[in-house]
Amino acid sequence: MTTQNRKTLGTSCLNPPGNVGPKRPIAVASALVIAGLGIAAASAQAQQSGPRLEEVVVTAQKRGIVENAQNVPVAIYGFTGDMLDRALVTDLADLGQLVPAADLPPTSPIRGYANFNIRGMGTIGTVTTEDPTVSLVIDGVPLGIAAGGVLNVYDVESAEVLAGPQGTLFGRNTTGGAVVMRTRRASGETGGRLDAGIATFGHLELAGALETASEDGALAGRLAFQYKENDDIFDNVAGPDVGESEFYMVRPSVRWRPADSVTVDVVAEFGKDEGDGPAARNIFDERTTVSQSGFVPPEHKFDLALNNPNTNDLEWSHIIAEVNWEVAGGVFTSVTGTREMEQVNEVDSDGSALSIFNFNPFIDQEQFSQELRWSGPIGSSLNLTTGAYFFSQELDYKERRVIFDGAVTPALRSQQDHEQWALFAQGTLDLTDRLQLLAGLRYTEETKEIQVASFGNCDFEFTNCIFDQDLDETWDNVGAKVGLNFRLSDDWLTWVSWTRGFRSGGFNGRNPNPQTPAGPFDEETVDAFEVGSKLTFLDGAGRLNAAIYYNEFDDLQRTILNADNLQTVENAAAATISGAELDVAWSATEHLTFFGGFAYVDADYDEFNGLDVDFPPDGISDPERAKGLDFFNVAKYSASGAVEYGGLDLGGAGMLDLRASFYWKDEFPSNIRNYIIYDEIFVAQASATLHLPGDRLQLTVYGENLTNEQYGQGAAATGLFFVDFIAPPRIYGARVTYRF
């Protein structure tokens, strides 16, 4: 298949497998996986002619072509842009509610900070020099830091969530997995779409995508744009109300086909997101300074009491060039990307009407990356993907704090240069017509250099900073993957694999004081074992995918926050994470389709050194007690589901599509010491879309968070305060789309 004809369709197949109690062990989840496979296998014997699920195609194997997801031996959740529209997904945080194996909320006090978590492995906090565990990849370019990573998904071609370590093909910082997004490219035809929407809290949206092409079709262009604004969402009893924001994005792209075998895509994006920051709500705890000072949070669950409401100003731009050339029997691909982002925030960290702890971070990042790879067959039985990758970035971080109403005003600055290069290869060898051997290697070398002016060594305006630490370190790493893929039938693929992945070592760019070393901390490594299955049954009307995994982590990196809200980053722990996942989709009739999914995660520390578990801290580490803590932001059980009824004929009024969905998570701790435990959450949404005759104009009405659930998107706990950053309440809206 040529790259000109590349298309990425997708679906998430998600369905809870019954009533699973919150305390059952992994054996129960494993039994459910096996039982589900047996039921589906039996059903497959009764072939039917009738409804079929749409084919899912993905790019996870980096072969320069799209592949049917059911033929890819990877746990992957794929979505098309149209599917994201139907599911009311506006950014990557919304995407996480479609994937029980993933938790993708912006869990931090800085708006848009992607502390993503997949299969129990994620990050917490906002130390920008601490690399993520989930790699965010846009149009083939990995983002260098988590700040600004909660990307908008308007006019995207596809989004893929890859569960588990992806070290060989995607490289570093995938110990949890990867989220891969591809924007829509020009098709060579003239046309487009225009969208306009309104919703509660004064939400207004105007967006569109326009494209045209030269007469011979060799040159085509597309322009996508979006503008969104909303008024305040949360009542603030101690100051101005909170939630106002304004967002715009412009994305021009060009596709050039100088020859039948060559396709060149250039995509640029410019955007700005400004307004209020996350909604910080203090959690009453009599042990904290805020509570002891007499502050009591407002009675209503969505009311705030902020004397210094959070603000956000984020700007970004990037240019990405992708070249695909069919040569030597395969596809040669070059992906070149450059990106800049700046962000300034004011954060009322204590979430109260008291001036206990406010901070003001400034983030300035520039990155460049280049990947060259070739993929294709070698002889009749080997398919190989091999390439080279280079990445560099410059990161400038500044922060000032206002503590106890200005009695203490420390400031900090760090400047880091980072370079990394890698060589990789992965191939599949046909041992028989049903059995394949998969093997891959990736060698990585990276260097980081940092200058740190620790807290107290910068003046409040950053005009005079004394850099007390000048550090550098070089790491090298060999990642690997070995697996066997066995096809039980044309419709049933199984696999077993082992993967070695790693997360980069580094330095603490938010160093507490000159007497504390800013690092380095070492790489985090994982050995991941997985058994998986993908089954299509009922003549294409059903799909059942399952995976069981066991991951061993060494030198686990942890950001440790002490009572004074000062942070250190350490290789504090070793851990084992095991779990199971089920994804299912069933097209019951030509119009009715069910989706559902279930995930079980059992995450345990094998050792955890250097953490003082006591509250208030007594300065003495408690390794035995720390070993018994639960992982932060990891629910043992989670599930999601959806039902779609499409094509209801209304006669002369047009056609009606209906959709309802839910997302459920069991209770889980939201901070490293387990001081804050989130209750289980259940979030539901629904929509109805009317396609008017001619199928050019459509009207959608929708509701989000229909149960008006108050749930957190991250929390912080110190001796000074406990605080939660809460999601918006119930929202109703309407959108009009015109296609031409």
Buried (B, 14 or more C-beta within 10 A) or exposed (E): BBBBEBEBBBBBBBBBBEEBEEEBEBEBBBEBBBEBBEEBBEBBEEEEEEBBBBBBBBBBBBBBBBBBBBBBBBBBBBBBBEBBBBBBBBBBBBBBBBBBBBBBBBBBBBBBBBBBBBBBBBBBBBBBBBBBBBBBBBBBBBBBBBBBBBBBBBBBBBBBBBBBBBBBBBBBBBBBBBBBBBBBBBBBEEEBBBBBBBBBBEBBBBBBBBBBBEEEEEBBBBBBBBBBBBBBBBBBBBBEBBBBBEBBBBBBBBBBBEEEBBBBBBBBBBBBBBBBBBBBBBBEBEEBBBBEBEBEBBEEEBBBBBBBBBBBBBBBBBBBBBBBBBEEEBBBBBBBBBBBBBBBBBBBBBBBBBBBBBBBBBBBBBBBBBBBBBBBEEEEEBBBBBBEBBBBBBBBBBBBBBBEEEEEEBBBBBBBBBBBBBEBBBBBBBEEEEEBBBBBBBBBEBBBBBBBBBBBBBEEEBEEBEBBBEBEBEBEBEBBBBBBBBBEEEBBBBBBBEBBBBBBBBBBBBBBEBEBBBBBBBBBBBBBBBBBBBBBBBBBBBBBBBBBBBBBBBBBBBBBBBBBBBBBBBBBBBBEBBBBBBBBBBBBEEBBBBBBBBBBBBBBBEBBBBBBBBBEBEEEBBBEBBBEBBBBBBBBBBBBBBBBBBEBEEEEEBBBBBBBBBBBBBBBBBBBBBBBEBEBBEBBBBBBBBBBEEEEBBBBEBBBBBEEBBBBBBBBBBBBBBBBBBBBBBBBBEBEBBBE
